Amino acid sequence: MTSATSATSQVTSAEGARERAREDSEAAFSAAFEAAVAADERIEPRDWMPDAYRSSLVRQIAQHAHSEIIGMQPEANWITRAPSLRRKAILMAKVQDEAGHGLYLYGAAETLGTGRDELLDKLHSGRQKYSSIFNYPTLTWADVGAIGWLVDGAAITNQVPLCRCSYGPYARAMVRICKEESFHQRQGYELLLVLSRGTEAQHAMAQDAVDRWWWPSLMMFGPPDDESAHSAQSMAWKIKRHSNDELRQRFVDICVPQAEALGLTLPDPDLRWNEDRGHYDFGEIDWSEFRAVLKGNGPCNEQRITQRRRAHEEGAWVREAAAAYAAKHQHAPRSDRKEAVTS
Ligand code: BYC
């Protein structure tokens, strides 16, 4: 063997050894990840995780964050027309809470290495989704109640299990979000109760809102299980703990007695208790409507995204000012920073 061929074979074997070591450590990291998920431990930002786990989390968290901030629009529509100061204050606080939820969730996505600018850009260009429910209009004051009762109610049903999501930052964000959502749900229920027990016209307004929001609320849980692209893998990774259909059924079972207590009817002639299943049976969901809304053809898709883009553009100066302020104080000596805070 010449010295040149011997040097080449040494390099090749060194590369091979490095490749084997890489594969061995990848296999060890992967085994540690699987073991942590199996043991119900939390995966944290600095832990190794499969690329597909990371990207699936970013996909779901981004969609969730976008839903929170787009979800501010239909309700904010009623702030100026709330029927009393008390109702106005409650609604303003609720809409502000939704903005806060968006912040926690964009923060959780950042821990996975995906910045807020990138996610907002994908929302604005239609490359990422937000919940179908926010593409429906809020036509009357009772819609604020129906959103609180049904939309926040569906959100809680879906999100309480997410407090046990395998990814730590998402799970922890969900704990606080769920506490606030429960308050939102109760304010919606109370608002509808007052209307339902009010004048005939108020009762009719409450019933009309429930008629319009019921079916879209059931669609919030996503497509049926046999058409859900991500459920099986997300459940194996313990991102999701229950399937879309399981959560939808849980929601229907919760709502029926609540509707009775409200004195309102759910708009489904097929809704009845099934003794054998121990659940309420319910009618067929119009999945063609769901698909149309997801494609951008719901009643308010265009309006929502146009408004969101406008708000983003108009808020540019606030982001610039905040960034300049942060940069100034980051570089300031400690004594100056203290002075800035106390003065
Ligand atoms: N709308 O394989 P699947 C709130 C998409 S509440 C739009 O089952 P996955 C709020 C899905 O993203 C609402 N898109 O997906 C409440 C996927 O598309 P991509 C927000 C939907 O992820 C009150 C495709 O359909 N909550 O924020 O396993 C006031 C296939 O679906 C919808 C959350 O986001 C829908 N309804 O399950 C203010 C909770 N359903 O990504 C604000 C967290 C499905 O492949 N998210 N799609 O393009 C989740 O739990 C799950 O992502 C879902 C869907 C249950 C929604």
Residues whose N, C-alpha, C, O or C-beta is under 5 A from the ligand:
A	BS01	BYC	R59 Q60 Q63 H64 S67 E68 G71 E98 K129 Y130 S131 S132 V151 D152 A155 M219 M220 F221 G222 P223 S228 A229 H230 S231 S234
